[in-house]
Amino acid sequence: MKKFMLIGLVIILAFAMLAGCGTNDPPPPPPPPPADENGEEAEVLGPPVHMTLGHSFPVHDLLAMSMQEFADQVEAMSGGNMTITIHPQNTVVTSPDALPAVQDGIIDMAQGALTFHAMSIPSLLGFDIQGIYDPQYYWETIEIINPILERIMNRHNQSVLMHFDTANSIFYFTSPLQVTSPADIAGLRIRDHGVWVGRSIAAWGGHPMTIVPPDVAVALERGTVDGGFTGWNFVLANRLFESAPYVTFADIAKSSFSPLTINLDTYNSLTPAQRAIIREAAAIAEQFGRELAESREDMFIQMVLDAGGVVTRMTEEQTQAFVTASMALLDEARETTDDLGNELIDALLSAPSRFNR
């Protein structure tokens, strides 16, 4: 009998101890974060995110390929936690409405030429004064101006993610013409891609005509313009060399500053880990684009020659004459722009250059 009483007492004490553990002991620690492939703790990214990106280029264009590389890197680096759907070739946004579309959250990210917004955003007009920076030092120039550009973009609810080599400027004409001085283009109707680009052309003696990208090929074929002035990549992407095969590399500027920007509300909604991936992927894609641009200039030249065209290059001395003429616009530009715009002009002029400005 005593034996059974002893067993019962042991059972009662055991239940009491279990009950005490459930009420007085601290809760067990949470499980550790998942480990990555190297056995180290992986950072938790947060809820899955899907974003949209728009641009105006066909998918085979080097800028389009750079943005696809960016989207692929984001998805791969996040393990599928972040995905980006790209809408190319004006299917959602065009280059002229890319900036307001991002600002208003119509699309999360977009790439477009800032030159189209210099009238509505005077801070940007300095980019379009041809010769204000030397395209040979384009990436050094970007490093100098990027903090100011970021402040301008922040005013419009977006942030700069990456830049592109939009290709050195060229003149392209429907009739045989080798450009060696401003006198060669005097009186010619030349397609520009922005107000202050047009004013630079006017300073050289040409008649600028602003035509949106989808209409340029028709304008050349109908003789609405004699030719155009922009980066060779634009001419390549739209195959304008087929109707305007007389090309002169001017080396005055790049086609335009055309960064990929992201809506600030979208960006701020991401976790720090997600934002870090976005930035790293953008840096990788930017370098990818730089290398791609370097490999494509020779291809463009060969395609012009195959189309029966002629390709020439201005010398530095010849280019200086164009730079000198367009620098006469600086005083008017300073009066037209705002505080950040004048900072931008100063920064552009402070970048290294082969030319007197």
C-alpha positions in Angstrom: 0.0 0.0 0.0 2.8 2.4 0.9 4.4 1.5 -2.4 1.4 2.6 -4.4 1.1 5.8 -2.4 4.7 6.6 -3.1 4.2 6.1 -6.9 1.1 8.3 -6.8 3.1 11.1 -5.1 5.8 10.9 -7.7 3.2 11.2 -10.5 1.6 14.2 -8.8 4.9 16.0 -8.4 5.8 15.3 -12.0 2.6 17.0 -13.2 3.2 19.9 -10.9 6.7 20.4 -12.3 5.4 20.3 -15.9 2.6 22.8 -15.1 5.2 25.1 -13.5 7.3 25.0 -16.6 4.4 26.1 -18.7 3.7 29.2 -16.6 6.9 30.5 -15.2 9.7 29.6 -17.6 10.6 32.1 -20.5 9.4 31.2 -24.0 11.8 29.3 -26.2 14.0 31.4 -28.5 12.9 31.9 -32.1 14.4 29.7 -34.7 17.5 31.1 -36.4 17.2 32.9 -39.8 17.6 30.6 -42.8 21.2 30.0 -43.9 22.4 30.9 -47.3 24.5 28.5 -49.5 27.6 29.3 -47.6 26.1 28.5 -44.3 25.8 32.1 -43.2 22.6 33.7 -41.9 20.6 35.1 -44.8 19.0 38.5 -44.4 15.2 38.4 -44.5 14.1 40.5 -47.4 10.5 41.1 -46.5 7.2 40.6 -48.4 7.5 39.8 -52.1 7.5 42.8 -54.4 6.5 43.2 -58.0 7.4 46.4 -59.9 7.0 47.8 -63.4 9.5 49.5 -65.7 8.9 51.4 -68.9 11.0 52.7 -71.7 10.8 53.7 -75.4 13.4 51.4 -77.0 13.0 48.1 -78.9 14.2 45.1 -76.9 17.4 44.7 -79.0 18.6 48.2 -78.2 21.6 48.5 -75.9 19.6 50.6 -73.3 16.8 48.1 -73.4 19.3 45.2 -72.9 20.8 47.1 -69.9 17.4 47.5 -68.3 16.7 43.8 -68.9 20.0 42.9 -67.2 18.9 45.1 -64.3 15.6 43.3 -64.0 17.3 39.9 -64.3 19.8 40.8 -61.6 17.2 42.0 -59.2 15.2 38.8 -59.5 18.3 36.5 -59.2 19.8 38.4 -56.3 16.6 38.4 -54.4 15.9 34.8 -55.1 12.6 35.8 -56.7 11.5 38.0 -53.8 11.5 41.0 -56.2 10.4 40.9 -59.8 10.2 43.6 -62.5 8.0 43.6 -65.6 9.4 45.6 -68.4 7.2 47.5 -70.9 9.4 48.4 -73.9 9.0 50.5 -77.0 6.5 53.0 -75.8 3.9 50.4 -74.7 3.3 52.2 -71.4 5.4 55.3 -71.3 7.3 57.3 -74.0 10.5 59.1 -73.4 8.8 62.5 -73.1 6.4 61.3 -70.4 8.7 59.0 -68.5 9.6 61.4 -65.7 6.0 62.5 -64.9 4.8 58.9 -65.1 7.3 57.9 -62.4 6.6 61.0 -60.4 2.8 60.3 -60.3 3.3 56.5 -59.6 1.8 55.5 -63.0 4.8 53.2 -63.3 7.4 52.3 -60.7 10.5 52.9 -62.9 11.1 54.4 -66.3 13.9 55.7 -68.5 13.5 58.8 -70.6 15.6 61.7 -71.9 15.6 64.5 -69.5 15.9 66.9 -72.4 12.2 66.7 -73.0 11.5 68.2 -69.6 13.8 71.2 -69.6 10.9 73.6 -70.1 8.7 72.2 -67.3 11.8 71.6 -65.0 14.2 74.4 -65.7 16.8 72.8 -63.4 17.5 70.3 -66.2 18.2 72.7 -69.0 22.0 72.8 -68.5 22.3 69.2 -69.8 21.1 70.4 -73.3 23.6 73.1 -74.0 25.8 71.2 -76.5 29.5 71.3 -75.5 28.9 72.2 -71.9 30.6 68.8 -71.0 33.0 66.7 -73.0 31.6 63.2 -73.9 35.0 61.7 -73.6 34.7 62.4 -69.9 31.0 61.4 -69.7 31.3 59.1 -66.7 33.6 61.5 -64.8 30.9 64.1 -65.5 28.2 61.9 -64.1 30.1 61.4 -60.9 30.3 65.1 -60.4 26.7 66.0 -61.3 24.9 63.0 -59.8 24.4 64.5 -56.3 22.7 67.6 -57.8 20.7 65.5 -60.2 19.5 63.4 -57.3 18.3 66.5 -55.5 16.4 67.6 -58.6 14.8 64.2 -59.0 13.8 64.1 -55.3 11.9 67.3 -55.9 9.8 65.3 -58.4 9.3 62.2 -56.2 11.9 60.0 -57.7 15.5 58.8 -57.3 18.2 58.0 -59.9 19.0 54.3 -60.1 21.4 54.1 -63.1 22.8 55.9 -66.1 23.3 54.8 -69.7 25.9 55.6 -72.4 23.4 57.1 -74.8 26.2 57.3 -77.5 28.2 60.2 -78.8 26.3 62.8 -80.9 26.3 62.6 -84.7 24.9 64.6 -87.6 22.9 62.4 -90.0 21.6 63.7 -93.4 19.5 62.4 -96.3 21.9 64.1 -98.8 25.7 63.9 -99.1 27.2 66.2 -96.5 30.3 66.1 -94.4 30.1 68.5 -91.5 33.4 70.3 -90.7 32.1 73.7 -89.4 28.9 75.4 -88.4 28.8 77.0 -91.8 28.1 73.5 -93.3 24.7 73.3 -91.6 23.6 76.9 -92.1 20.0 77.0 -93.1 19.4 73.2 -92.9 16.3 71.8 -91.2 17.7 69.6 -88.4 15.7 67.5 -86.1 16.6 68.2 -82.4 15.4 66.4 -79.3 14.8 69.3 -76.9 14.5 73.1 -76.7 18.0 73.9 -75.6 19.5 71.3 -78.0 17.5 73.2 -80.6 18.9 76.5 -79.4 22.4 75.1 -79.8 21.6 74.1 -83.4 20.3 77.6 -84.0 23.5 79.0 -82.6 25.4 77.0 -85.2 23.2 78.5 -88.0 20.8 75.5 -88.5 17.0 75.5 -88.3 16.0 73.2 -85.4 12.8 71.1 -85.5 11.7 69.2 -82.5 10.1 65.9 -83.5 9.2 63.1 -81.1 11.1 59.8 -81.7 8.3 57.7 -83.3 7.9 60.4 -86.1 11.5 61.0 -87.0 11.7 58.3 -89.7 8.6 59.6 -91.5 9.9 63.2 -91.3 13.2 62.1 -93.0 11.4 60.1 -95.7 9.0 63.0 -96.5 11.7 65.6 -96.5 10.2 67.5 -93.6 13.8 67.7 -92.3 17.2 67.5 -94.0 18.6 65.4 -91.2 19.1 65.3 -87.5 21.5 65.6 -84.6 21.5 63.1 -81.8 23.4 60.1 -80.4 24.3 57.3 -82.8 22.4 54.8 -80.7 19.1 56.5 -81.4 19.9 56.4 -85.1 20.8 52.7 -84.9 17.8 51.7 -82.7 15.4 53.4 -85.2 17.4 52.5 -88.3 17.3 56.1 -89.4 20.6 55.5 -91.3 18.6 53.8 -94.0 17.1 57.1 -95.1 19.8 59.4 -93.7 23.1 57.6 -94.3 25.5 60.5 -94.4 26.9 60.6 -90.9 29.4 62.9 -89.2 30.6 62.0 -85.6 30.5 65.4 -83.9 31.9 64.4 -80.5 30.1 67.5 -78.9 27.9 65.6 -76.4 26.1 62.4 -75.7 22.6 62.0 -77.1 21.1 63.0 -73.7 21.2 62.4 -70.0 18.5 59.6 -69.7 18.7 57.9 -66.3 16.5 55.2 -65.0 14.6 56.5 -62.1 12.3 55.0 -59.5 9.3 56.4 -57.8 10.3 57.5 -54.2 7.1 56.0 -52.7 7.9 52.7 -54.2 11.5 52.9 -53.2 10.8 53.9 -49.6 8.3 51.0 -49.3 11.1 48.5 -49.8 13.0 47.0 -46.9 16.6 48.1 -46.5 17.7 44.7 -47.8 15.5 45.1 -50.9 16.8 48.6 -51.5 20.4 47.3 -51.3 19.7 44.7 -53.9 18.1 47.3 -56.2 21.2 49.5 -55.9 23.7 46.6 -56.5 21.7 45.3 -59.5 21.7 48.8 -61.0 25.5 49.2 -60.6 26.0 45.8 -62.3 23.6 46.7 -65.2 25.2 50.1 -65.6 28.6 48.5 -66.1 27.0 46.0 -68.5 25.6 48.8 -70.6 28.9 50.6 -70.7 30.7 47.6 -72.1 27.9 46.9 -74.5 28.0 50.5 -75.9 31.7 50.3 -76.5 31.2 47.1 -78.6 28.4 48.5 -80.7 29.8 51.7 -82.3 31.8 49.7 -84.8 28.7 47.7 -85.6 26.7 50.9 -86.2 29.4 52.3 -88.6 29.4 49.1 -90.6 25.7 49.1 -90.9 25.8 52.7 -92.2 28.4 51.7 -94.8 26.4 48.6 -95.8 23.5 50.9 -96.4 25.6 52.9 -98.9 26.3 55.7 -96.5 29.4 57.7 -95.6 30.9 58.1 -92.1 33.3 60.9 -91.2 34.6 62.4 -87.9 35.1 66.0 -86.9 38.5 66.9 -85.5 38.9 68.4 -82.1 39.6 71.8 -83.7 36.4 71.5 -85.8 34.5 70.5 -82.7 35.8 73.5 -80.8 34.0 75.9 -83.2 30.7 74.3 -82.3 31.4 74.4 -78.6 32.4 78.1 -78.8 29.1 79.0 -80.6 26.9 77.2 -78.1 28.6 78.6 -75.1 27.1 81.9 -76.0 23.9 80.5 -74.6 25.2 80.3 -71.1 24.1 83.7 -69.9 20.5 83.2 -71.1 20.5 79.7 -69.6 21.6 81.0 -66.2 18.8 83.5 -66.2 16.2 80.9 -67.3 17.1 78.2 -64.9 16.7 78.1 -61.1 19.0 77.5 -58.1 19.7 73.9 -58.7 20.0 74.5 -62.4 22.8 77.0 -61.8 24.5 74.5 -59.5 24.2 71.9 -62.3 25.7 74.3 -64.9 28.6 75.0 -62.6 29.1 71.3 -62.0 29.0 70.5 -65.7 31.6 73.2 -66.5 33.8 71.9 -63.7 34.1 68.5 -65.3 37.3 67.7 -67.3 37.1 68.7 -71.0 39.3 68.9 -74.0 37.6 72.1 -75.1 37.5 75.8 -74.1 34.1 76.6 -72.6 
